């Protein structure tokens, strides 16, 4: 599976995006036909949900750490879980 990065919801980590940035990101996602928006499971998903919806993409909330979910007991299961989510969303 090939994945190309087309942008970020936050311009810089931890700094909330302004409306102009989000509008531009949605345009880029539409133009590039982005099918997924990936986010880490510890963030609030309100903004990411809105962007994904407006861009016509699926929002995937991915686990980021061992133990993030009860079934994720090691690094291999963490990676396998994230890859499985992405493959199923295609």
C-alpha positions in Angstrom: 0.0 0.0 0.0 1.4 3.4 -1.0 0.7 6.4 1.2 1.6 10.0 0.3 1.6 12.8 2.9 -0.4 15.8 1.7 -0.4 18.0 4.9 -1.0 18.3 8.6 -3.9 19.5 10.6 -1.6 21.4 13.0 1.1 23.5 11.2 3.4 22.9 14.2 2.8 20.3 16.9 0.7 21.6 19.7 -0.3 24.8 17.9 -4.0 24.9 17.0 -4.6 25.5 13.3 -6.3 28.7 12.1 -9.3 28.6 9.8 -7.4 29.6 6.7 -5.0 26.7 7.2 -7.9 24.2 7.6 -9.6 25.5 4.4 -6.3 25.2 2.5 -5.7 21.6 3.9 -9.3 20.6 2.8 -8.6 21.9 -0.7 -5.3 20.0 -0.9 -6.9 16.8 0.4 -9.7 17.1 -2.2 -7.3 17.9 -5.1 -5.0 15.0 -4.1 -8.0 12.7 -3.5 -6.7 11.9 0.0 -8.7 9.0 1.3 -7.6 9.0 4.9 -6.7 11.5 7.7 -4.6 9.8 10.3 -4.5 11.1 13.9 -3.0 9.9 17.1 -5.4 8.6 19.7 -4.5 11.0 22.5 -5.7 14.2 20.6 -9.2 15.6 20.6 -10.7 14.5 17.3 -13.2 17.4 16.8 -11.1 19.4 14.3 -9.7 16.3 12.5 -13.3 14.9 12.1 -14.4 18.2 10.5 -11.5 18.3 8.1 -11.9 14.6 7.1 -15.6 15.1 6.6 -15.2 18.2 4.5 -12.4 16.6 2.4 -14.3 13.4 1.8 -11.7 11.3 3.7 -12.0 8.7 6.5 -10.7 9.7 9.9 -8.4 7.0 11.4 -7.6 7.3 15.1 -4.5 5.2 15.4 -2.9 3.9 18.7 0.5 5.4 19.4 1.8 3.3 22.3 2.0 -0.2 23.6 -0.8 -0.5 26.1 -3.0 2.2 24.3 -5.5 -0.6 23.9 -5.8 -3.7 26.0 -4.9 -6.0 23.1 -1.7 -4.0 22.3 0.9 -5.7 24.5 4.1 -5.2 22.4 5.5 -3.0 19.6 4.7 -5.6 16.9 1.0 -5.7 17.8 1.0 -1.9 17.8 2.3 -1.7 14.3 0.1 -4.6 13.1 -3.0 -2.8 14.6 -2.2 0.5 12.8 -1.5 -1.3 9.5 -4.7 -3.3 9.8 -6.7 -0.2 10.4 -5.2 1.6 7.4 -5.7 -1.5 5.1 -9.3 -1.8 6.1 -10.0 1.9 5.5 -8.8 1.7 1.9 
